[in-house]
């Protein structure tokens, strides 16, 4: 139901004012007469009743997951005042304005000389309205909580024609996609990192959304403009470690919520600010005994990759300071006229990561190995990932290989160890992101 109220002076009041002014025209008389607001006669108070889209389920969620209106909220209307396009914000919703279990609400507006020949646009919540339309830049800074998203960012709009001199009733339509984000690291057994994230930036190439936190339920909620086969980049930090992710050809449609789980790639920066990506290169260098300072000193991801390749080729002589690992044959045991076993010693500096690789034995100066054998050198705490090293200085480790071919006793045996070359980082198979009615539901 739409009501219309005009505020004006009565004819009697106008006549009385005329008489008073005529009788007090003397310069000796001063009458302080309160002035009425300018153009007060042109302001009309109108109401409209709007409803939520039946498929919308993200604003002010009830326990049943139904999108509803809430007391204290406001809606904006964009209308023409006869000369230009302007914005008006409604009075705050009162409990009595909300009906049908929160699905309908009656808003009250004060409009100045509305031009009823030009359509109006409702923008809900009013926080998303600019002076002449939707202000999408408001989405660029969010706090990651569902409550704030629902109150400030979950945009619904409707453009409609006047119903005579009354504001039109309308069903609001959701304009955004809602992402419910879970983040994991890129370890062999991924660990969830969402609750530690202090800043996340999501960009579709046109819009960039900065999110400063997460919800108490452990997810990050973000409202975004719809995308169509867009390339998406995500960066995040927990304050001490940085992460990134790239997605290709992603479509996130309006009026849909998406539960997404992304496996993030850790990144490092050198002292010059250049990014060194932890795509296996940094991890492997750490396992070989590089400290983070050593890695930073390399200066770039390309240099780190080159250094790792050098490790694969040159007997693990991989330390930046040139005083690192060496491999030597320290003992052989005979069996008759032949060498039966060879003991190889790996010398390297702590901290120690585990090395899994191949031991190659050579006879004299031959280029072809006489023996190839898989070996493992344990890291501190027998931890093959990122060890916390209790050891310091230079450490020696040994491995013994049995020689299967006949190598005479006088032969000089040399050795090298080449670690397993890691594969390209495993590309995580992302789950199908089926739209869900309510991204907050379990």
C-alpha positions in Angstrom: 0.0 0.0 0.0 1.4 3.4 -0.9 0.5 6.6 0.9 1.2 10.2 0.0 1.3 13.1 2.4 1.7 16.8 1.3 3.0 19.3 3.8 1.8 22.9 3.2 0.6 26.0 4.9 -3.2 26.3 5.3 -5.0 29.2 3.7 -6.0 30.6 7.2 -2.4 30.5 8.3 -1.3 32.4 5.1 -3.9 35.1 5.8 -2.9 35.5 9.4 0.7 35.9 8.4 -0.2 38.6 5.9 -2.1 40.6 8.5 0.7 40.4 11.0 3.3 41.6 8.5 1.1 44.5 7.4 0.5 45.7 11.0 4.2 45.6 11.9 5.8 47.4 9.0 7.2 50.1 11.2 11.0 50.3 11.5 10.5 50.4 15.3 8.9 47.0 15.4 10.9 43.8 15.1 9.1 40.5 14.9 11.1 37.2 14.8 9.1 34.9 12.6 10.5 31.3 12.2 11.2 30.6 8.6 9.9 27.5 7.0 12.5 25.3 5.2 12.9 26.3 1.5 11.0 24.2 -1.0 9.2 22.4 1.9 6.1 22.4 -0.3 7.9 20.2 -2.8 8.8 17.4 -0.5 6.5 14.4 -0.5 6.6 11.4 1.8 6.0 8.1 0.1 6.2 4.5 1.0 6.8 1.3 -1.0 6.7 -2.3 -0.1 9.4 -4.6 -1.5 10.2 -8.2 -1.2 13.3 -10.4 -1.5 14.0 -12.6 -4.5 12.7 -16.0 -3.5 16.0 -17.6 -4.4 18.1 -15.2 -2.3 19.5 -16.6 0.9 22.4 -14.6 2.1 21.2 -11.4 3.8 20.5 -11.4 7.5 20.2 -15.1 7.5 17.8 -16.7 9.8 18.5 -20.1 11.4 16.6 -21.6 8.4 18.9 -19.9 5.9 16.2 -17.5 4.5 17.3 -14.1 3.3 15.3 -11.5 5.2 15.0 -7.8 6.0 16.2 -6.6 9.4 15.2 -3.6 11.6 17.6 -0.6 11.3 18.4 -1.3 7.6 17.8 1.3 4.9 17.3 1.3 1.2 18.2 4.0 -1.4 16.1 5.1 -4.3 17.5 6.8 -7.4 15.0 9.1 -9.0 14.6 12.2 -11.2 13.6 15.4 -9.4 12.7 17.2 -12.6 16.1 18.5 -13.3 18.6 15.7 -12.5 19.1 12.2 -11.2 19.4 12.2 -7.4 19.4 9.8 -4.5 17.3 9.5 -1.4 17.8 7.2 1.6 14.8 5.7 3.4 14.0 6.0 7.0 15.4 3.1 9.0 13.2 0.0 9.0 11.2 -0.5 12.2 10.1 -3.9 13.4 6.5 -3.0 12.4 7.7 -2.3 8.8 8.8 -6.0 8.3 6.2 -8.7 7.5 5.9 -12.2 6.1 8.6 -13.6 8.3 11.1 -10.9 7.2 10.6 -11.4 3.5 8.7 -8.2 2.9 9.4 -4.7 4.1 7.8 -1.2 3.8 10.2 1.6 3.3 9.5 5.3 3.8 11.1 8.0 1.6 11.1 11.8 1.6 11.4 12.8 -2.1 11.7 16.3 -3.5 9.6 17.1 -6.6 9.8 13.5 -8.0 9.3 13.3 -11.8 7.0 10.3 -12.1 7.6 9.9 -15.8 11.2 8.6 -15.1 11.7 5.1 -13.7 13.2 4.7 -10.2 15.9 2.3 -9.1 15.9 0.7 -5.6 19.3 -0.1 -4.1 19.5 -2.3 -1.1 21.4 -1.9 1.2 21.7 1.8 1.0 25.4 1.5 1.7 25.9 0.3 -1.8 24.3 3.4 -3.4 26.2 6.3 -5.0 24.6 9.6 -5.9 23.2 8.4 -9.2 23.4 4.6 -9.0 25.2 1.6 -7.5 28.7 2.4 -6.1 30.5 -0.9 -6.8 33.8 0.5 -5.4 32.3 -0.1 -2.0 33.0 -3.8 -2.5 36.7 -3.2 -2.8 37.3 -3.3 1.0 35.6 -6.0 3.0 36.2 -7.7 6.4 35.5 -11.3 5.4 32.6 -11.9 7.8 29.1 -13.0 6.7 27.4 -10.4 9.0 29.1 -7.4 7.4 28.6 -8.8 3.9 24.9 -9.3 4.5 24.4 -5.8 6.0 26.6 -3.7 3.7 27.5 -5.5 0.5 24.9 -8.1 -0.5 23.5 -5.9 -3.3 20.0 -6.3 -4.5 18.3 -3.8 -6.9 15.2 -3.2 -9.0 14.3 -0.6 -11.6 10.6 0.0 -12.1 8.1 2.6 -13.4 6.0 4.7 -11.1 2.5 3.4 -10.3 0.7 6.7 -11.1 2.0 9.0 -8.4 3.0 6.2 -6.1 6.3 4.5 -5.8 6.2 1.0 -7.3 6.2 -2.2 -5.3 9.0 -4.5 -6.4 10.9 -7.7 -5.9 14.6 -7.0 -5.4 17.1 -9.0 -7.5 20.6 -10.0 -6.3 23.4 -8.5 -8.4 26.5 -10.2 -6.9 28.1 -13.6 -6.5 29.1 -14.7 -3.0 32.3 -16.7 -2.4 32.7 -18.7 0.8 36.5 -19.4 0.8 38.6 -22.0 2.5 42.4 -21.8 2.0 45.0 -24.5 2.3 48.7 -24.6 1.9 50.6 -26.5 -0.8 52.2 -29.1 1.4 52.0 -32.8 0.4 49.3 -33.1 3.1 47.6 -29.7 2.8 46.8 -27.9 6.0 44.1 -25.3 6.3 45.4 -21.8 6.7 42.2 -19.7 6.5 42.0 -18.7 10.2 45.5 -17.3 10.1 45.0 -15.0 7.0 45.1 -11.3 7.9 44.8 -10.0 4.3 43.5 -11.4 1.0 43.3 -9.7 -2.4 41.2 -11.2 -5.1 41.3 -9.7 -8.6 39.5 -10.5 -11.8 41.6 -8.2 -13.9 39.1 -5.4 -13.6 38.0 -5.4 -10.0 40.2 -6.0 -7.0 38.7 -6.9 -3.6 40.8 -6.5 -0.4 39.6 -8.6 2.5 41.0 -7.9 6.0 40.0 -11.0 7.9 37.7 -14.0 8.2 34.5 -15.1 9.9 34.3 -16.9 13.2 33.1 -20.0 11.4 36.6 -20.3 9.7 35.6 -19.1 6.3 36.2 -15.9 4.3 33.1 -14.4 2.8 33.5 -12.1 -0.2 30.9 -10.4 -2.4 32.1 -9.9 -6.0 30.7 -8.7 -9.2 29.8 -11.6 -11.6 32.6 -12.9 -13.8 32.4 -14.7 -17.1 35.4 -17.0 -17.9 37.7 -14.6 -16.1 41.3 -15.1 -15.0 41.4 -14.7 -11.3 44.4 -14.0 -9.1 44.5 -14.4 -5.3 47.2 -13.2 -2.9 47.1 -13.7 0.8 49.3 -13.3 3.9 49.2 -14.5 7.5 51.6 -11.8 8.5 54.8 -13.9 8.2 54.3 -15.9 5.0 52.8 -14.9 1.6 50.6 -17.1 -0.6 49.2 -16.8 -4.1 46.9 -18.6 -6.5 45.9 -18.2 -10.2 42.6 -19.5 -11.6 41.8 -19.5 -15.3 38.4 -19.1 -17.0 36.3 -18.8 -13.9 32.6 -17.9 -14.1 30.8 -16.8 -10.9 27.2 -15.8 -11.6 25.0 -13.3 -9.9 22.5 -14.5 -7.3 24.7 -17.6 -6.5 26.9 -18.6 -3.7 30.0 -20.7 -4.2 31.9 -22.8 -1.7 35.5 -22.8 -2.9 38.6 -24.4 -1.5 41.9 -23.2 -2.9 45.3 -24.6 -2.4 47.7 -21.7 -2.1 51.3 -21.5 -3.3 53.7 -20.0 -0.7 55.9 -17.2 -1.9 59.1 -15.4 -0.6 60.6 -12.1 -1.5 64.3 -11.3 -1.7 65.7 -8.1 -0.1 65.0 -6.2 -3.4 61.3 -7.2 -3.2 61.5 -9.7 -6.1 59.3 -12.7 -5.5 60.8 -16.1 -5.2 58.0 -18.6 -5.5 57.9 -21.7 -3.4 57.0 -24.0 -6.3 59.4 -26.7 -5.2 62.6 -24.7 -5.8 62.7 -23.0 -2.4 61.6 -26.2 -0.6 64.4 -28.2 -2.2 67.0 -25.6 -1.6 66.0 -25.5 2.1 66.2 -29.3 2.2 69.8 -29.1 0.9 70.8 -26.9 3.7 70.1 -23.4 2.4 69.0 -20.9 4.9 66.3 -18.4 4.0 69.1 -15.7 4.0 71.0 -17.9 1.4 67.8 -18.0 -0.8 67.2 -14.3 -0.5 70.8 -13.7 -1.5 70.2 -15.4 -4.8 68.1 -12.4 -5.9 65.4 -13.9 -8.0 63.3 -17.0 -8.7 65.3 -17.6 -11.9 68.6 -17.6 -9.9 67.1 -20.0 -7.3 66.0 -22.4 -10.1 69.5 -22.2 -11.6 71.1 -23.0 -8.2 68.8 -26.0 -7.7 69.7 -27.3 -11.2 73.3 -26.9 -10.2 72.6 -29.0 -7.1 71.2 -31.8 -9.3 74.3 -31.8 -11.6 77.3 -31.2 -9.3 77.4 -33.5 -6.4 75.3 -31.3 -4.1 78.0 -28.6 -3.9 75.2 -26.2 -3.5 76.0 -23.8 -0.7 75.9 -20.1 -1.7 79.2 -19.5 0.2 81.0 -22.2 -1.8 82.0 -24.2 1.3 79.2 -26.7 1.2 78.5 -30.3 0.4 81.0 -32.7 -1.0 80.9 -36.4 -1.8 83.8 -38.8 -1.4 84.5 -42.6 -1.2 86.0 -43.2 2.2 86.3 -47.0 2.2 86.0 -50.1 0.0 85.8 -53.7 1.0 87.2 -56.5 -1.2 85.8 -59.9 -2.1 88.5 -61.9 -3.7 90.1 -60.0 -6.5 87.3 -57.5 -6.8 85.8 -54.5 -4.9 82.6 -55.6 -3.3 81.3 -52.5 -1.5 82.0 -48.8 -1.3 81.2 -46.5 1.5 80.4 -43.0 0.5 80.5 -39.9 2.7 78.4 -36.8 2.2 79.7 -33.7 4.0 77.3 -30.8 4.3 76.4 -27.9 6.6 73.5 -27.8 9.0 70.6 -27.3 9.0 70.0 -30.6 7.3 67.0 -31.6 5.2 66.5 -35.1 4.1 67.9 -36.0 0.6 66.5 -38.8 -1.4 68.4 -39.5 -4.6 70.7 -41.7 -6.6 74.3 -42.7 -5.7 76.5 -43.2 -8.7 79.8 -45.0 -8.5 82.5 -44.6 -11.2 85.6 -46.6 -11.9 88.8 -44.5 -12.6 87.9 -41.8 -15.0 85.1 -43.5 -16.9 82.1 -41.4 -17.6 79.6 -44.3 -17.3 78.7 -45.3 -13.8 79.5 -48.9 -12.7 76.8 -48.8 -10.1 73.5 -46.9 -9.6 71.7 -47.2 -6.3 68.9 -45.3 -4.5 70.0 -43.7 -1.2 68.6 -41.5 1.5 70.3 -39.1 3.8 68.1 -38.1 6.7 67.6 -34.6 7.8 67.5 -33.2 11.4 64.8 -34.9 13.4 64.4 -37.3 10.4 62.0 -34.7 8.9 62.0 -34.6 5.1 60.2 -31.3 4.9 61.3 -28.1 6.6 63.4 -29.3 9.6 64.1 -27.3 12.7 67.8 -28.0 12.9 69.3 -28.8 16.3 72.7 -29.3 14.6 75.2 -26.7 13.6 78.4 -26.6 11.6 79.6 -29.3 9.2 78.0 -32.7 9.4 79.1 -36.0 7.7 76.7 -38.8 6.7 77.5 -42.1 5.0 75.9 -44.6 2.7 77.3 -48.0 1.6 76.7 -49.4 -1.9 77.2 -53.0 -3.1 79.0 -53.2 -6.5 77.4 -55.8 -8.7 80.0 -55.7 -11.5 83.5 -57.0 -11.3 85.8 -54.1 -10.5 89.4 -55.0 -9.8 91.0 -54.0 -6.5 93.3 -51.4 -8.0 90.5 -49.4 -9.4 89.9 -45.9 -8.0 86.2 -45.5 -7.1 84.6 -42.1 -7.2 81.0 -41.1 -6.4 78.3 -38.6 -6.9 74.9 -38.1 -5.5 72.1 -36.7 -7.6 68.9 -36.0 -5.7 65.6 -37.0 -7.3 64.5 -34.2 -9.5 61.2 -33.0 -8.2 58.3 -32.9 -10.6 56.4 -29.8 -11.4 54.3 -28.7 -8.5 51.2 -30.9 -8.4 48.2 -29.0 -9.7 45.5 -29.5 -7.2 42.2 -30.7 -8.7 39.7 -28.1 -7.5 36.3 -29.3 -6.6 33.4 -28.4 -8.9 32.1 -25.1 -7.7 28.4 -25.9 -7.9 26.2 -22.9 -7.0 24.5 -23.3 -3.6 21.5 -21.6 -2.3 23.2 -20.6 0.9 26.9 -20.6 1.2 26.6 -20.3 5.0 24.8 -23.6 5.4 26.7 -26.8 6.2 
